[in-house]
Each structure stands twice: as C-alpha cells, then as structure tokens.
C-alpha cells in the first residue's frame, strides 16, 4: 500500500510540474508576439506568434541537454558580437533591405543581421523574405521569415514549427538549423575575425527553386521520403558550411502552417 501511495504521489508531482512549465512557456511566447504595424515609431512587438510554442519542434538552444556546451557556444557568439564582427556585417547588409525591413531592424536594435534572402516563400506570389540574425538579448542565432501578404515576421522553431524530414539521411545533424549556423560561425572563428565584412556573403541563405539552382546538386543530395525528385520546390535553403557546398532546404506547408526540411546535401562540390 505504501508503494502504491508513493507512485501516486510521484505522478501527481510530475503532472503539477508539467502544468507549471507549460504556463511559463506560454507566457514567454506571448511576451514576444505581435504583428508589425505600419508606423515603425509605434512598433511595440517583435514577432508574430502563429503557433503555440508547445507544439513546435524544439530548437537546440532550448533543449538544454548539455548546458556546458551551450554556454560555451553562446559565450563565443557573444564575443563575436562584442568585437562588432556581427555589427559590421549587419551595417553592410541592412542598407540593401527594403524600407519596411529596415524599419523592423530599427525597432529591434538587438538584432544583428547576418544574411537575408527575398522570394516567394509562402506561395502567395509575394515578396517574402528570410533573415539569419544574431539576437544580442537572447545570445543566439535566429532564423526569421517574413510573409508579405500578412505583413508578419515569424521565428522558426518557435512561432512556426519545423519538421525534419531528413532523419533517414546518412549525414543528418543532431542540432537544429539555427544552432548549426552558430556552430559553423564558431568553427570558422579565425576567418570570421579576419574577414568579418565579407565572410557571410559567400554562404547566404537563399529562397530558390532547387531544380534550377546551380548550388544544389540533386544527384548528390537526400530527399525526405515523402518528396519526389521530379517535383520542383521554391525553398528556403540554409547553408550549414562556409567551406563545403552543404545545404538543407525547407518548404512551407500551408495546410499545416509549418516548414518541412525536405532536402539536404553534404560535400556536393
């Protein structure tokens, strides 16, 4: 009888703990949610929350499976920022953005832009966009996407779910794309310090039709099981190496309001 009581008490504690954690996550998600309005001087919010964060795949920054490794990773990114390496890249890229995106970054001064791309990402024939950003406040890499039709910015792995369809591919990475980008920056520290202004120009993110993109070598890549090589897809392709022709590409699934990583390639030079 005592054993049964202990088991019941343990289950009750776990249930209460889970409920508290869920409420905390929802509150944090609400704090950074909102739609960007027309007047940049009145912008109070950052990113539109379109999906409850509890339903999303978890970013490697939030898994906390190795706190020591995570701390070293974030400390190194912070060092780059404090040396103005990211700010130098940001200043070079920001002037080429359209005015509405420049206003967005002005209203969020702790975002340092590292790469961007324009294209019809959401399938509505709009001039959508994607941005790779270092967030000084959270000390991490973010991947933001912009839907022109709704005039909304969303963060992958938080506001928009990301499904990894490449789990059966031979080179699949354990970490999520945002964390992979940070790891690559750290790996290339020496070059990044010397060539900060031009470093990320050689490996920008892309919104592209992978069937016609010279950087994508379909014969050397790996597709998710549910996709066919005969199809063409307008995709957000993220480089996870600045040395090799390595990419992972995501496609927006409108019916489920999420992105799927459906194609990847490694060492396809």
Secondary structure, 3 states (H helix, E strand, C coil): CHHHHHHHHHHHHHHHHHHHHHHHHHHHHHHCCCCCCCCHHHCCCCCCCCCCHHHCCCCHHHHCCCHHHHHHHHHHHHHHHHCCHHHHHHHHHHCCCCHHHHHHHHHCCCEEEEEEEEECCCCCCCCEEEEEEEECCCCEEEEEEEECCCCEEEEECCCEEEEECCCCCCCCCCCCHHHHHHHHHHHCHHHHHHCCCCHHHHHCCEEEECCCCCCCCHHHEEECCCCCCCCCCEEEEEECCCCCCCEEEEEEECCCCEEEEEEEECCCC
